[in-house]
Amino acid sequence: SFNGVVGARTEKKGYCVAKIIVGGEYVEGVGGGVCQVSTTLYNAALCAGMNVTCVKNHTIQPSYVPPSLDAMVNSSSSDLRFINPYTTPVFIKAESDSDTARITFYGAEPEYVIKTVSRVVSRTEVPEDKEIIDSEHKFVDEVSPAGTRVRVSYGHAGVKSEAFLRYFTKSGALVREEKIRSDNYAKTQGIVAVAP
């Protein structure tokens, strides 16, 4: 259990405020960015042959991973869980630097080389932007002329997608392909702030 190991994401534990997705929109929240870690762990677990028992997609497609290969977590209702199916233990090493997260599984070598595949089944158009009058000057500078426009967020197309695991022999021959999930990501409007 990702949540069982990591625990609640709170400022007291050192988590910072960053972008999180709530109700199909990006907002500021404590622990933003943690899903990039759970997603990295999820993809490493798949390629290591773990049995994933619980995973959930985001409401909108994240930019850092192909669709249907994300793992959304929060402290209350969404977790990433997997089981080691092997008779020997595995060791999981997680490391990061300024812009890279890396997770490696160590253990008995699996019978096959496992690779993930993402396929988009359908995609909607990106909806038109939503304009907001920025009376409180949260996004547009107070000295900006009336009508000045500042992009707050970009819109997203709605996406229906699927993910598969492909199993290869050590020599590179494809043995089988297995569908592991289907997901729907909502379309969202971009937001543009306009100076009053």
Accessible surface in RSA format (square Angstrom, percent):
REM  Atomic radii and reference values for relative SASA: ProtOr
REM  Chains: A
REM  Algorithm: Lee & Richards
REM  Probe-radius: 1.40
REM  Slices: 20
REM RES _ NUM      All-atoms   Total-Side   Main-Chain    Non-polar    All polar
REM                ABS   REL    ABS   REL    ABS   REL    ABS   REL    ABS   REL
RES SER A   1    63.64  53.8  27.80  37.1  35.84  82.6  24.08  51.3  39.56  55.4
RES PHE A   2    12.64   6.3   6.47   4.0   6.17  16.0  10.35   6.3   2.29   6.5
RES ASN A   3    28.82  19.9  23.80  23.0   5.01  12.1  17.50  42.1  11.32  10.9
RES GLY A   4    64.39  79.4   0.00   N/A  64.39  79.4  33.59  92.2  30.80  69.0
RES VAL A   5   131.47  86.5 101.13  91.6  30.34  73.1 106.50  92.5  24.98  67.7
RES VAL A   6    49.36  32.5  29.50  26.7  19.87  47.9  35.09  30.5  14.27  38.7
RES GLY A   7    21.67  26.7   0.00   N/A  21.67  26.7  21.67  59.5   0.00   0.0
RES ALA A   8    46.11  42.4  38.58  59.5   7.53  17.1  39.91  56.2   6.20  16.4
RES ARG A   9    24.09  10.1  10.25   5.2  13.84  33.0   4.87   6.7  19.22  11.6
RES THR A  10    53.62  38.1  50.89  51.6   2.72   6.5  50.96  68.4   2.66   4.0
RES GLU A  11   117.44  67.4  99.49  75.3  17.96  42.8  27.84  53.8  89.60  73.2
RES LYS A  12   202.98  99.0 162.71  99.8  40.27  95.9 116.55 104.9  86.43  92.1
RES LYS A  13   122.92  60.0  87.28  53.6  35.64  84.9  73.30  66.0  49.63  52.9
RES GLY A  14    57.21  70.6   0.00   N/A  57.21  70.6  34.87  95.7  22.34  50.0
RES TYR A  15    60.74  28.4  52.51  29.9   8.23  21.4  38.02  28.6  22.72  28.0
RES CYS A  16    95.54  72.3  84.30  94.0  11.24  26.4  32.15  81.4  63.39  68.4
RES VAL A  17    78.02  51.3  53.71  48.6  24.32  58.6  53.71  46.7  24.32  65.9
RES ALA A  18    37.85  34.8  32.20  49.7   5.65  12.9  37.85  53.3   0.00   0.0
RES LYS A  19   116.47  56.8 103.81  63.7  12.67  30.2  71.50  64.4  44.98  47.9
RES ILE A  20    55.88  31.8  50.11  37.3   5.77  13.9  55.88  40.2   0.00   0.0
RES ILE A  21    40.78  23.2  12.89   9.6  27.89  67.2  12.89   9.3  27.89  75.7
RES VAL A  22    85.11  56.0  76.28  69.1   8.83  21.3  79.70  69.3   5.41  14.7
RES GLY A  23    76.47  94.3   0.00   N/A  76.47  94.3  41.92 115.0  34.55  77.4
RES GLY A  24     9.13  11.3   0.00   N/A   9.13  11.3   7.72  21.2   1.41   3.2
RES GLU A  25    89.08  51.1  85.06  64.4   4.02   9.6  26.04  50.4  63.04  51.5
RES TYR A  26    83.31  38.9  60.55  34.5  22.76  59.2  48.03  36.1  35.28  43.5
RES VAL A  27    57.42  37.8  52.55  47.6   4.87  11.7  57.42  49.9   0.00   0.0
RES GLU A  28   103.92  59.7  80.01  60.5  23.92  56.9  53.76 104.0  50.17  41.0
RES GLY A  29    11.91  14.7   0.00   N/A  11.91  14.7  11.91  32.7   0.00   0.0
RES VAL A  30    56.19  37.0  35.75  32.4  20.43  49.2  35.75  31.1  20.43  55.4
RES GLY A  31     9.48  11.7   0.00   N/A   9.48  11.7   3.11   8.5   6.37  14.3
RES GLY A  32    15.70  19.4   0.00   N/A  15.70  19.4   0.65   1.8  15.05  33.7
RES GLY A  33    36.81  45.4   0.00   N/A  36.81  45.4  24.66  67.7  12.15  27.2
RES VAL A  34    20.06  13.2  18.18  16.5   1.88   4.5  19.42  16.9   0.63   1.7
RES CYS A  35    22.94  17.3  22.43  25.0   0.50   1.2   6.47  16.4  16.46  17.7
RES GLN A  36    88.63  49.6  87.65  64.1   0.98   2.3  14.72  31.3  73.91  56.1
RES VAL A  37    64.19  42.2  64.16  58.1   0.03   0.1  64.19  55.8   0.00   0.0
RES SER A  38     0.00   0.0   0.00   0.0   0.00   0.0   0.00   0.0   0.00   0.0
RES THR A  39     4.94   3.5   4.94   5.0   0.00   0.0   4.94   6.6   0.00   0.0
RES THR A  40    40.07  28.5  34.17  34.6   5.89  14.0  22.85  30.7  17.22  26.0
RES LEU A  41    20.80  11.6  20.80  14.9   0.00   0.0  20.80  14.6   0.00   0.0
RES TYR A  42     2.76   1.3   2.76   1.6   0.00   0.0   0.01   0.0   2.76   3.4
RES ASN A  43    29.92  20.6  29.26  28.3   0.66   1.6  23.97  57.7   5.95   5.7
RES ALA A  44    21.40  19.7   9.23  14.2  12.17  27.7  18.22  25.7   3.18   8.4
RES ALA A  45     0.00   0.0   0.00   0.0   0.00   0.0   0.00   0.0   0.00   0.0
RES LEU A  46     7.04   3.9   6.25   4.5   0.79   2.0   6.44   4.5   0.60   1.6
RES CYS A  47    54.54  41.3  42.98  47.9  11.56  27.2  21.51  54.5  33.03  35.6
RES ALA A  48    16.63  15.3   9.40  14.5   7.23  16.4  14.99  21.1   1.64   4.3
RES GLY A  49    16.39  20.2   0.00   N/A  16.39  20.2   9.08  24.9   7.31  16.4
RES MET A  50    10.64   5.5   0.82   0.5   9.82  23.4   0.52   0.4  10.12  13.4
RES ASN A  51    78.35  54.0  73.79  71.3   4.57  11.0  19.40  46.7  58.95  57.0
RES VAL A  52    42.86  28.2  11.61  10.5  31.25  75.3  11.61  10.1  31.25  84.8
RES THR A  53    80.34  57.1  42.84  43.4  37.50  89.4  45.33  60.9  35.00  52.9
RES CYS A  54    34.94  26.4  27.46  30.6   7.48  17.6   8.66  21.9  26.29  28.3
RES VAL A  55    46.46  30.6  19.61  17.8  26.85  64.7  20.09  17.5  26.37  71.5
RES LYS A  56   107.92  52.7 103.37  63.4   4.55  10.8  62.80  56.5  45.13  48.1
RES ASN A  57    28.82  19.9  25.06  24.2   3.76   9.1   0.00   0.0  28.82  27.9
RES HIS A  58     9.31   5.1   8.61   6.0   0.70   1.8   5.80   6.0   3.51   4.1
RES THR A  59    68.56  48.8  60.80  61.6   7.76  18.5  66.38  89.2   2.18   3.3
RES ILE A  60     1.16   0.7   1.16   0.9   0.00   0.0   1.16   0.8   0.00   0.0
RES GLN A  61    41.16  23.0  36.75  26.9   4.41  10.5   7.66  16.3  33.50  25.4
RES PRO A  62     2.80   2.0   2.03   1.8   0.77   2.8   2.19   1.8   0.61   3.8
RES SER A  63   115.09  97.3  74.97 100.1  40.12  92.4  53.75 114.4  61.35  85.9
RES TYR A  64    87.56  40.9  49.55  28.2  38.01  98.9  58.62  44.1  28.94  35.7
RES VAL A  65    20.14  13.3  12.15  11.0   8.00  19.3  17.05  14.8   3.09   8.4
RES PRO A  66    68.85  50.2  62.17  56.7   6.68  24.3  68.12  56.2   0.73   4.5
RES PRO A  67    12.02   8.8  11.81  10.8   0.22   0.8  12.02   9.9   0.00   0.0
RES SER A  68     0.00   0.0   0.00   0.0   0.00   0.0   0.00   0.0   0.00   0.0
RES LEU A  69     6.29   3.5   6.29   4.5   0.00   0.0   6.29   4.4   0.00   0.0
RES ASP A  70     0.11   0.1   0.11   0.1   0.00   0.0   0.11   0.3   0.00   0.0
RES ALA A  71     0.57   0.5   0.46   0.7   0.11   0.3   0.57   0.8   0.00   0.0
RES MET A  72    30.91  16.0  30.16  20.0   0.75   1.8  23.65  20.1   7.26   9.6
RES VAL A  73     9.43   6.2   0.25   0.2   9.18  22.1   0.25   0.2   9.18  24.9
RES ASN A  74    53.05  36.6  49.17  47.5   3.88   9.3  30.63  73.7  22.42  21.7
RES SER A  75    60.35  51.0  29.47  39.3  30.88  71.1  26.82  57.1  33.52  47.0
RES SER A  76   106.70  90.2  67.00  89.4  39.70  91.5  51.75 110.2  54.94  77.0
RES SER A  77    90.79  76.7  53.97  72.0  36.82  84.8  48.96 104.3  41.83  58.6
RES SER A  78     5.47   4.6   0.25   0.3   5.23  12.0   4.00   8.5   1.47   2.1
RES ASP A  79    16.44  11.5  14.05  14.0   2.39   5.7   8.34  19.6   8.11   8.1
RES LEU A  80     1.00   0.6   0.47   0.3   0.52   1.3   0.47   0.3   0.52   1.4
RES ARG A  81   106.94  44.9 106.84  54.5   0.11   0.3  28.91  39.5  78.03  47.3
RES PHE A  82    43.62  21.8  24.08  14.9  19.55  50.9  24.08  14.6  19.55  55.9
RES ILE A  83    99.10  56.4  95.98  71.5   3.11   7.5  99.10  71.4   0.00   0.0
RES ASN A  84    47.71  32.9  29.02  28.0  18.69  45.0  18.85  45.4  28.87  27.9
RES PRO A  85    61.20  44.6  24.15  22.0  37.05 134.7  32.47  26.8  28.73 178.6
RES TYR A  86    69.41  32.4  51.77  29.5  17.64  45.9  50.27  37.8  19.14  23.6
RES THR A  87   147.28 104.7 107.04 108.5  40.23  95.9  89.45 120.2  57.82  87.4
RES THR A  88    60.53  43.1  58.51  59.3   2.02   4.8  58.73  78.9   1.80   2.7
RES PRO A  89   112.66  82.1 100.23  91.4  12.43  45.2 106.37  87.8   6.30  39.1
RES VAL A  90    42.72  28.1  17.76  16.1  24.96  60.1  19.45  16.9  23.28  63.1
RES PHE A  91   129.06  64.6 125.38  77.7   3.68   9.6 128.30  77.8   0.75   2.2
RES ILE A  92    68.84  39.2  45.72  34.1  23.13  55.7  45.72  32.9  23.13  62.8
RES LYS A  93    86.88  42.4  83.91  51.5   2.97   7.1  40.60  36.5  46.28  49.3
RES ALA A  94    73.98  68.0  43.41  67.0  30.57  69.5  43.69  61.5  30.29  80.2
RES GLU A  95    69.78  40.1  56.12  42.5  13.66  32.5  28.44  55.0  41.34  33.8
RES SER A  96    88.84  75.1  54.16  72.3  34.69  79.9  22.36  47.6  66.48  93.1
RES ASP A  97    92.97  65.1  66.91  66.6  26.06  61.6  47.61 112.0  45.37  45.2
RES SER A  98   121.22 102.4  72.91  97.3  48.31 111.3  59.64 127.0  61.58  86.3
RES ASP A  99   128.71  90.2  90.54  90.1  38.18  90.3  44.19 104.0  84.53  84.3
RES THR A 100    55.01  39.1  46.59  47.2   8.42  20.1  32.08  43.1  22.94  34.7
RES ALA A 101    46.46  42.7  25.42  39.2  21.04  47.9  25.42  35.8  21.04  55.7
RES ARG A 102   117.64  49.4 114.66  58.4   2.99   7.1  41.56  56.8  76.09  46.1
RES ILE A 103    23.17  13.2   7.14   5.3  16.02  38.6   7.14   5.1  16.02  43.5
RES THR A 104    43.38  30.9  40.92  41.5   2.46   5.9  32.56  43.7  10.81  16.3
RES PHE A 105    33.20  16.6   8.39   5.2  24.81  64.6   8.50   5.2  24.70  70.7
RES TYR A 106   108.08  50.5 103.87  59.1   4.21  11.0  80.76  60.7  27.32  33.7
RES GLY A 107    52.31  64.5   0.00   N/A  52.31  64.5  18.66  51.2  33.65  75.4
RES ALA A 108    56.63  52.1  33.98  52.4  22.65  51.5  45.73  64.4  10.90  28.9
RES GLU A 109   136.47  78.3 104.62  79.1  31.85  75.8  43.29  83.7  93.17  76.1
RES PRO A 110    36.47  26.6  32.58  29.7   3.89  14.1  34.49  28.5   1.98  12.3
RES GLU A 111   131.12  75.3 106.16  80.3  24.96  59.4  52.02 100.6  79.10  64.6
RES TYR A 112    53.36  24.9  49.98  28.4   3.38   8.8  23.42  17.6  29.93  36.9
RES VAL A 113    61.46  40.4  56.54  51.2   4.92  11.9  61.46  53.4   0.00   0.0
RES ILE A 114    14.60   8.3   7.14   5.3   7.46  18.0   7.14   5.1   7.46  20.3
RES LYS A 115   112.96  55.1 111.36  68.3   1.61   3.8  58.13  52.3  54.83  58.4
RES THR A 116    39.77  28.3  18.87  19.1  20.89  49.8   0.16   0.2  39.61  59.9
RES VAL A 117    35.09  23.1  30.86  27.9   4.22  10.2  35.09  30.5   0.00   0.0
RES SER A 118    32.67  27.6   6.53   8.7  26.15  60.2   5.00  10.7  27.67  38.8
RES ARG A 119    99.11  41.6  94.47  48.2   4.64  11.0  46.93  64.1  52.17  31.6
RES VAL A 120    62.50  41.1  31.60  28.6  30.90  74.5  31.60  27.5  30.90  83.8
RES VAL A 121    78.86  51.9  46.90  42.5  31.96  77.0  52.68  45.8  26.19  71.0
RES SER A 122    58.27  49.2  50.88  67.9   7.39  17.0  42.83  91.2  15.43  21.6
RES ARG A 123   139.77  58.7 105.67  53.9  34.10  81.2  44.41  60.7  95.36  57.8
RES THR A 124    66.60  47.4  53.14  53.9  13.46  32.1  61.13  82.1   5.47   8.3
RES GLU A 125   153.99  88.4 145.11 109.8   8.88  21.1  63.77 123.3  90.23  73.7
RES VAL A 126    85.16  56.0  64.24  58.2  20.91  50.4  64.24  55.8  20.91  56.7
RES PRO A 127    32.72  23.8  17.95  16.4  14.77  53.7  28.30  23.4   4.42  27.5
RES GLU A 128   153.92  88.4 141.33 106.9  12.60  30.0  62.24 120.4  91.69  74.9
RES ASP A 129    55.32  38.8  32.94  32.8  22.38  52.9   9.24  21.8  46.08  46.0
RES LYS A 130    97.47  47.5  93.32  57.3   4.14   9.9  49.71  44.7  47.75  50.9
RES GLU A 131    98.08  56.3  70.88  53.6  27.20  64.8  23.10  44.7  74.98  61.2
RES ILE A 132    54.65  31.1  50.61  37.7   4.05   9.8  54.65  39.4   0.00   0.0
RES ILE A 133   111.42  63.4  89.15  66.4  22.28  53.7  89.15  64.2  22.28  60.4
RES ASP A 134     7.24   5.1   4.28   4.3   2.96   7.0   2.96   7.0   4.28   4.3
RES SER A 135    77.34  65.4  57.71  77.0  19.63  45.2  37.49  79.8  39.86  55.8
RES GLU A 136   131.68  75.6 104.46  79.0  27.22  64.8  49.82  96.4  81.86  66.8
RES HIS A 137    60.96  33.3  39.10  27.2  21.85  55.9  20.83  21.5  40.13  46.7
RES LYS A 138   148.58  72.5 112.06  68.8  36.52  86.9  66.25  59.6  82.33  87.7
RES PHE A 139    89.57  44.8  64.20  39.8  25.37  66.0  71.19  43.2  18.38  52.6
RES VAL A 140     1.60   1.1   0.28   0.2   1.32   3.2   1.25   1.1   0.34   0.9
RES ASP A 141    89.13  62.4  73.41  73.1  15.72  37.2  31.56  74.3  57.57  57.4
RES GLU A 142   133.91  76.9 109.97  83.2  23.94  57.0  26.66  51.6 107.25  87.6
RES VAL A 143   135.29  89.0 106.08  96.0  29.22  70.4 113.27  98.4  22.02  59.7
RES SER A 144    29.99  25.3  14.31  19.1  15.68  36.1   4.04   8.6  25.95  36.4
RES PRO A 145   101.16  73.7  89.29  81.4  11.87  43.1 101.16  83.5   0.00   0.0
RES ALA A 146    82.82  76.2  51.97  80.2  30.85  70.2  52.19  73.5  30.64  81.2
RES GLY A 147    41.17  50.8   0.00   N/A  41.17  50.8  27.97  76.8  13.20  29.6
RES THR A 148    44.99  32.0  35.05  35.5   9.94  23.7  38.17  51.3   6.82  10.3
RES ARG A 149   131.71  55.3 104.39  53.2  27.32  65.1  46.55  63.6  85.16  51.6
RES VAL A 150    53.23  35.0  49.33  44.7   3.90   9.4  53.23  46.2   0.00   0.0
RES ARG A 151    96.22  40.4  68.10  34.7  28.12  67.0  25.12  34.3  71.11  43.1
RES VAL A 152    49.74  32.7  20.24  18.3  29.49  71.1  24.20  21.0  25.53  69.3
RES SER A 153    28.66  24.2  22.71  30.3   5.95  13.7  24.39  51.9   4.27   6.0
RES TYR A 154   159.84  74.6 152.55  86.8   7.29  19.0 109.69  82.4  50.15  61.8
RES GLY A 155    17.44  21.5   0.00   N/A  17.44  21.5   0.20   0.5  17.25  38.6
RES HIS A 156    46.49  25.4  43.35  30.1   3.14   8.0  29.66  30.6  16.83  19.6
RES ALA A 157    13.70  12.6   7.11  11.0   6.58  15.0   7.11  10.0   6.58  17.4
RES GLY A 158     6.02   7.4   0.00   N/A   6.02   7.4   5.56  15.2   0.46   1.0
RES VAL A 159     5.95   3.9   1.32   1.2   4.63  11.2   3.36   2.9   2.59   7.0
RES LYS A 160    96.92  47.3  95.56  58.6   1.36   3.2  40.63  36.6  56.29  60.0
RES SER A 161     0.06   0.1   0.00   0.0   0.06   0.1   0.00   0.0   0.06   0.1
RES GLU A 162    37.41  21.5  37.41  28.3   0.00   0.0   0.82   1.6  36.59  29.9
RES ALA A 163     0.00   0.0   0.00   0.0   0.00   0.0   0.00   0.0   0.00   0.0
RES PHE A 164    21.96  11.0  21.96  13.6   0.00   0.0  21.96  13.3   0.00   0.0
RES LEU A 165    12.48   6.9  12.48   8.9   0.00   0.0  12.48   8.8   0.00   0.0
RES ARG A 166    72.16  30.3  72.16  36.8   0.00   0.0   2.00   2.7  70.16  42.5
RES TYR A 167    23.32  10.9  23.32  13.3   0.00   0.0   8.27   6.2  15.05  18.6
RES PHE A 168    32.38  16.2  32.38  20.1   0.00   0.0  32.38  19.6   0.00   0.0
RES THR A 169    45.58  32.4  43.12  43.7   2.46   5.9  44.45  59.7   1.13   1.7
RES LYS A 170   114.86  56.0  81.76  50.2  33.10  78.8  78.44  70.6  36.42  38.8
RES SER A 171   107.42  90.8  62.56  83.5  44.85 103.3  57.72 122.9  49.70  69.6
RES GLY A 172    49.73  61.3   0.00   N/A  49.73  61.3  29.12  79.9  20.62  46.2
RES ALA A 173    56.04  51.5  45.90  70.8  10.14  23.1  55.19  77.7   0.85   2.3
RES LEU A 174    82.29  45.8  51.81  37.1  30.48  76.6  51.81  36.4  30.48  82.0
RES VAL A 175    67.75  44.6  36.74  33.3  31.02  74.7  41.57  36.1  26.18  71.0
RES ARG A 176   107.46  45.1 100.13  51.0   7.33  17.4  55.09  75.3  52.37  31.7
RES GLU A 177    67.28  38.6  35.03  26.5  32.25  76.8  15.27  29.5  52.02  42.5
RES GLU A 178    72.23  41.5  67.83  51.3   4.40  10.5  29.07  56.2  43.17  35.2
RES LYS A 179   107.72  52.6  80.52  49.4  27.19  64.7  47.14  42.4  60.58  64.5
RES ILE A 180    52.49  29.9  18.53  13.8  33.97  81.9  25.07  18.1  27.43  74.4
RES ARG A 181    27.16  11.4  17.03   8.7  10.13  24.1  24.87  34.0   2.29   1.4
RES SER A 182    61.59  52.0  35.40  47.2  26.19  60.3  30.47  64.9  31.12  43.6
RES ASP A 183    15.46  10.8  10.12  10.1   5.34  12.6   4.49  10.6  10.98  10.9
RES ASN A 184   106.47  73.4  90.52  87.5  15.96  38.4  31.62  76.1  74.85  72.3
RES TYR A 185     6.05   2.8   0.04   0.0   6.00  15.6   0.53   0.4   5.52   6.8
RES ALA A 186    52.56  48.3  39.97  61.7  12.59  28.6  50.27  70.8   2.29   6.1
RES LYS A 187   121.94  59.5 104.67  64.2  17.27  41.1  52.08  46.9  69.86  74.4
RES THR A 188    20.18  14.4  14.67  14.9   5.51  13.1  18.83  25.3   1.35   2.0
RES GLN A 189    90.62  50.7  75.88  55.5  14.74  35.1  18.93  40.3  71.68  54.4
RES GLY A 190     0.00   0.0   0.00   N/A   0.00   0.0   0.00   0.0   0.00   0.0
RES ILE A 191    31.66  18.0  31.66  23.6   0.00   0.0  31.66  22.8   0.00   0.0
RES VAL A 192     5.99   3.9   5.99   5.4   0.00   0.0   5.99   5.2   0.00   0.0
RES ALA A 193     0.00   0.0   0.00   0.0   0.00   0.0   0.00   0.0   0.00   0.0
RES VAL A 194    16.83  11.1  16.83  15.2   0.00   0.0  16.83  14.6   0.00   0.0
RES ALA A 195     4.07   3.7   0.94   1.5   3.12   7.1   0.94   1.3   3.12   8.3
RES PRO A 196    78.97  57.6  38.17  34.8  40.80 148.3  63.82  52.7  15.15  94.2
END  Absolute sums over single chains surface
CHAIN  1 A    11605.3       8626.7       2978.6       6498.8       5106.5
END  Absolute sums over all chains
TOTAL         11605.3       8626.7       2978.6       6498.8       5106.5
